[in-house]
Amino acid sequence: MVDPRYPHDALFVAESAGNVRRVAVDVGEKHPFLPILYIVLTGDKGTIYRGPTAPLTSVALSPDWKTLLAGCWDKSIWSWSLANRQPLLRYRGHTDFVKCLVTLRLGNTDIIVSGAADASIIVWNLGTGEKVHVLKGHTRGILDLAIDPSTYDLSSAAAGEIHAAMVFSAGSDREIRRWRINFATAEQVDSEQPILVHETSVYALRFDEDSDLWTASADGTTKCLSRFQNFQPESTFEHGDYVRAVAVEETGGYVVTAGRSEDVRIWDRGSGDLIHTFEGHYEEISGLVMLRQRCVSVSIDGTIRVWGLKPEELKNARLQNENEKDIQSLEAGDNSRTSDTRQDETSELGGLTAEEERELDELMQDDS
């Protein structure tokens, strides 16, 4: 997730080693061969929050930006003081991996909403660790949560003026469900009619600036669900293979998708055309975030890569790709010509002319 204190330059990453790492994306030298601006390895760089011994899956910050939270395979939620990195409360209550987290301030109380592989959603009092609500509806694991921005404004929430909000959930059962949550009560909206737009698991939910909902699915597609069409698909982007993450770059009107294919694909939001494919990762990409007009991809290959999405950067990246293809084509042609030449030389050295074959045939007939 992006560090909201420095929304253009830093992010928090949940690691399989059980750490949360804060990484500053420093302006560095452009890579000489790949069309990416910077590569930041997750090695020893950044600030590290330690404690869990099991893999972490998700990261969130408290509404006041003082507490860092992480969902863990050990079925709990860990927390740290953001300032001094000291462990704080652990939230226990799920019976399987905690997969996703969001935080809200409702009235004067900060809450956590967590989703887990046990198919449950739990609402917690962030300050006390108390379970406030347990929500059931999905039949398989919860994979992502997103706060509906039309019901939750950060400045109003900071002033204690928001008392209820809508949270969307997505799961391995391919369903997207909606929950109206306040501190006193929580209920599902249209429980008999979940949003069903994908063939299988929905991995990611993202709202854009128009409050339309974007989804990423194991069925190989990303979809834009229009709020004004009751969250039915307005457009579909055929990425192929499992799509694990989606991001929207509002300035240029781009949609970014990534997943098991190991590449990052840039689409024109209006036309649906594929503009460019960035390559560089060598394992599945698990997350995407936007830092201004830069897209950051996080992969299980242990690297974070930053891709420039300004028009001139995309133009240069496409030219780079075309040049590489031309070079590969020329090399393939040279190899083919070399192979043909070798075959001709072999024929000339080791074969017989037509006249020599006739003479040999006559000698063999005379011998018989």
Salt bridges, closest charged atoms under 4 A:
ASP3 OD2 - ARG5 NH2 2.77
ASP3 OD2 - ARG22 NE 2.79
ASP9 OD1 - ARG292 NH2 3.61
ASP9 OD1 - ARG294 NH2 3.68
GLU15 OE2 - ARG21 NE 2.55
ASP74 OD2 - ARG90 NH2 3.11
ASP110 OD1 - ARG105 NE 2.59
ASP118 OD2 - HIS94 ND1 3.18
ASP144 OD2 - ARG206 NH1 2.99
ASP148 OD1 - ARG227 NH2 2.60
ASP173 OD2 - HIS138 ND1 3.10
GLU175 OE1 - ARG177 NH2 2.79
GLU187 OE2 - ARG180 NH1 3.26
ASP190 OD2 - ARG178 NH2 3.45
ASP208 OD2 - ARG269 NH2 2.82
ASP210 OD2 - ARG269 NH2 3.95
ASP219 OD2 - HIS198 ND1 2.92
ASP241 OD1 - ARG260 NE 2.93
GLU250 OE1 - ARG269 NH1 3.89
ASP263 OD1 - HIS239 NE2 3.77
ASP263 OD1 - ARG265 NE 3.07
GLU284 OE2 - ARG244 NH1 2.34
ASP301 OD2 - HIS281 ND1 2.97
ASP334 OD1 - ARG337 NH2 2.35
